[in-house]
């Protein structure tokens, strides 16, 4: 019954008095359609009202977790290590190779960078554990206990140079004998880290009367890892990345029949709601299966024109009677969205195409097809 169409369809942006009048008329005539006069009646069918995750735009190293009852991002551990030879740290040791002598005093400064993956520009860290391990592969204690030696490590933001935290291993209170390791941890919270982090390493090893056989090939190692990272927001690069989603649509068989038999013309309306820092081009496709979406085959899909990924204004376009009839002929109906996006934020050093993502962030699409059907003949 055609009245069922009006009962199942949801009219959008139509005069409610007009729709009510038409509905009353169909209720009176029931299934007996008048031969004359005839009308063209617009019937709006909500093809989808979908909430779509932006997770596909996030780098692979980013995942989600629940922290303290709240949704947060997690990031794969970022780590690196570096080795230092005795000869590299102690220039005076080079001419003493193989001799058993007093170990010369030395000072050494270096840095170790642990950059984020290329597509990650910055992290707004809720909490993270930073661990640093110093392994002494030398044959003496470089802390020179009792003589004032130390190892100091300053952790800074690569992008801004800001100090995040520091570690001081003091030879006045600690030892680091040959073949042993010293592991220290710091906890970061509510910190913003740009591009990655840098560990600046300072070694002060004064003379203390230790006598060993000098072996300049012996090495010490410093390993740094930022792990157990929980993040409130990720600023990442989005440059022509593509997100594709599809949804099944349930439309009554009788509605399909009336569309196929009586359609005169059609149009679509698409309204987007989002606050993402992404601009781009959105395509919408209607097909008879998920596999037929975006195939480019006009006998298996109806493809809408390129739409702007902008929130707010309703975007409209026309559909031919043949396209409406093709949609009505599908045994199942699927709607697909394909978004090619670019970030709209500029970062440090003029870096372009960046977007700020927060956990659970989505965009919402309201998509309707309005079919004008001929009633009365």
N, C-alpha and C positions, 0 to 999 in steps of 0.2 A: 504494500500500500504506500502511496506517495506520502500520506500523512506520517508514516513511520520515518520518512526522511527528515521531515521537519522536527519530529520528536527526538531523533538521534543527533542531528546536526546542531552545532552551536554557532548561531549567527554572531558575527563580530562587526562592530562599527556599522550597524544597520539601525534604521529607525525602529524602535521597539513596538510602536503602535502599528506600523505597517506589517511587521512580522506577525504580530498577534492577530491582525485582521486576516492575513493570508492563512494562518494556522486555523482560525475559526472556520474559514470557508472550507478548507479541506476536511475539517472534522464533520461538517454538515454533509458534504458529498460523499464521505467515506471513500470506498474504493471505486465508485462509479465516477470516472473522470468525465466532465462535460465535453461535448463535441465542440461547443463554441459558447462564448468567446474563449480566447486563449491568452495566457500571460507568460512572460519570462520572469521567473522567480530566482533570486539569488540565494543559494544555500551555502553557508560557510561550514566547512568540515575541518575540525582541528586535526591535522595530520600528525602533529607532534608538539609536545610541550616538554622539552628535554633539558636536563641539567648535565653539562659535559665537563669532565675534569680537564685541567690543563697539564696533567702529569706528563703527557707525551713531549711537552716542550722542555722538560727538565733534563739535565744531564744524567747519564746512566749511573753516576756515582751517588746520586741523591735518591733517598727512599723516605718513607714516613714511619713514624712510631708514635705511640701514646706515652707521654711523659707527664707524670703527676696529674693524670686525667685529661690532659690537653694534647691535641694533635701537634706534632713537631716534625721537622725534617731530620733525618739522619744522613750523615755523609761518610763515605768510606774513609778509613784511616789514611792520613797523609803522613808519610814517613820517609826518611832518608838517613844516610850515615856517611861518615868520611873518616879516612885513616890518615894519621900523621906519622912519618918516620922520625926517629931521633935526629937523624942528620938534617931533616927539614926544619925541625923545631930548634935545634941547637947548632948553629954554625960553627962554634968553637969545638964541637965534638968531631967534626969531619977529619981534622988532622990527627986525631987521637985514635983512629980506627984500630981495633985489636989490642990496644994498650990497657993495662989495668991501672987506672989512675982515679984521682978524685973527679967526680962528675962535675963538669962546669955548670955554673949558673946560667939560666936562660929565661927569656920572656918570649912568648909567642902569641900572636893574635890572628884569628881567621874567622870566617863565617860560613855557615851552611844554610842554603836556601831550600825550603820545601814549598814549591809553588803549588797552587791549586791546579786541577785540570784546566786546559785551555779555555773551555767554555764557561767556567765559573770565575766571575769577576770578584765577588765578595760574599762573605757569610756574616749574618747577624747571629752571633752565637748566644744561645741560652746558657749552655754549660758545656764544658769540654775538659778532658784530662790531657795534659801535656806531660809526656814522660821523656826523660833524657838519661841515657846510660853512657858512662865513661868507662871504657875497658883499658886497663894498663897492661899492655903487652911489652913494656920495657923491663929491664932487669934491675930497676930501682924504683923507689917511691918518688914520683915527681912533686908530691905535696911537701916533701922535705919536712916531716913532722918536727915541730919545735923550732923551725927556722923561718917560719912565716910564709910558706908557700900556699898557693891556692889555685883553684880553677873556678872561674866565674863565667856564667852563661847568661847573656841578656837576650830575651826573646822579643823581637819587634815585628811590626806589620811591614811586609815588603812594600806595599803600595804607599803608605803614609810615613813610615819610619817611626810610628808611635810605639812606645815601650808597652808590651803586654804583661810581662813578668820577668823575673830574674832568679837565678840560682847561684849560691855561693858555697863552694866546698872548701872549707877552711882547714889547712894543715895544722893549725893550732889545736883543733879539736878532733880531727879525723885523719885516718890513714888510707892509703891506696897502694898496698903492697903489690909487687910484681905478680902478674897473672890473675889479678882480682878485678871486679867490676864494682862500680858504685852507681846505683839507680836512684833518681830523684823524680818527684812528680810535683806538678803545680796544677791547680784547678782554675780554669778561666770561666768567668760568667759575665753575661751582658756585655760582651766585647764584639766589636765590629772588626773583621779582618779582611783586608783587601789584597787580592792576588795571591796570598800565601803568607808564610811566616819565615823569618830569618833568625837563626841562632848565632849570635856573635860570641865567640869563644875566646877567653883570655886565660893564658896559663902563665903563672909566675912561679918559677922553680929556682929558689936561691941556693947558693952553695951551703952544704951542711956537713961536709966531711965524709959523705958516702963514697966508697971506693968500689968500682966494678970494672969489668972488662967492657970497653966501649964497643958497641955493635950498632952502627948507624942504620942498619936495616930493620932493627926492631921497631914495632909500631904501637901507637895508642889509637884507640877508636872512640869517636863520639857518635852516638845514634840518637836521633830526635824523632818523636812520633806524636802527632796530634790525633788522639783516638777518643772513642766514646763521645762523639760530637753530636749535640742536639742543637738544632738551629731554628730560630724563629722566622728567618727569611733568607732566601738565596737570591743573589743578583747574578743572572746568567745571560749569556749571549743567545739571542734568537735571531738567526739570519737566514730567512727562507726556509725555516723548518716547517714540516707538514704534520698536521694532526687530523686523523680520520676517525669518525665515529658513525655507527649506524644503529637504527632502532626499528623494531617491528611495529606496524600500525594495524589496529583492529577496526575494520569498517564493515558494517552489516551488509550481507549479500544483497538485500533488497535495495539498499542505497546504491550499491554498485550497478545494479540492473537499471535503475532509473537514470543514473549518470550516463551509462552507455547508450540508452535508448533516447534520451530527451535532452542531452546537453547541447547548448547553443554556443557557449563560449566560457572561458574561465580565466581566473587570475589567481595569483598567490600573494600572501602577505607574510612577511618575515620581520619579527621584532627580536632584537638581541639585547640582553642585559648582562653587562660585565663591567668590571673595574680593572681589568688587566692592562698592563703596560705593553700591549701588543696591537699593532696595526697590521692589516693584511687583507687578503682576498678570500672570500668564502664562496664555495660552490655547494649547492644543494642538489641532490639527485633522488629520484623516486624510481624504484625497480621492483621486480617480482621476487627477488632473493638478494641476500647480502652479497653473494658472489657476482650479481649482475650490476651492482652499483659501480659507477665510474669506469665502465668498460668502453664507453664511447660508441656503443651499438645502439642506434636510435630505435631499433625494434625491441630492445630489452630494457631500456631505461628512458626516463624523461629528465633531462638535465636543465637546470635553471641557469640563467646568466650569472656572470660574476657579480658578487655582492660585496659591499664594504663591511669589514668587521668593525663596525662602530656601534656603540650602544645608543638606544633611545629611539631614533626615528624609524617608523615602519617603512620597510622597503617593499615595493610592489612590482609586479610584472604580469604579463599576459600568458595564458596557456591556450592552445588551439583546441577545438573540439576533438581532433584526432589524438592529441596528447591526453586529454581527459579520458577518452574512450580506452586508450592503451592502459592507463592506470587502472581503470575499472576492470580490465580484463585480467589483471594479474591475480593468480590464485592466492598469493600472499603479497603484502605490500610492505616495503622497507623504505625508510628515509635515511639518506646518508649525508653527512656533513664533512667537507674537506676544507681545512683552513691552512693556507700558507701564510705564515706570519713573520713579522720583524719586530724586534724590540724598539721601544721609543725613547729609552733613557741613554744619556751619555755619561760615561764613567771617567775614571782617572786617565790622564794622558790622552784625553779625547776619544777614548774607546767608545765605539758606536754599537747600536743594535742590542742594548741591554734591557732586561726586564727584571723587575722585582717580583718574586713569587713567594707566597705564604702558604702554609699547609691548608689543605681543603679548599683552595681557591678554585672556582668554577666559572663557567659562563653558561647562560641560559638562553635557549632559543624557543620562541613561540612561532610555529609555522602552520599556516592554514591555507587551504585551497577553497576558493569561492567559485562555485559552478553555477552558471545561469542555465536553468532548465526550462523547457517549454511545457507549460501545463495547459491542458484544455483541448488539445486536438489529437 
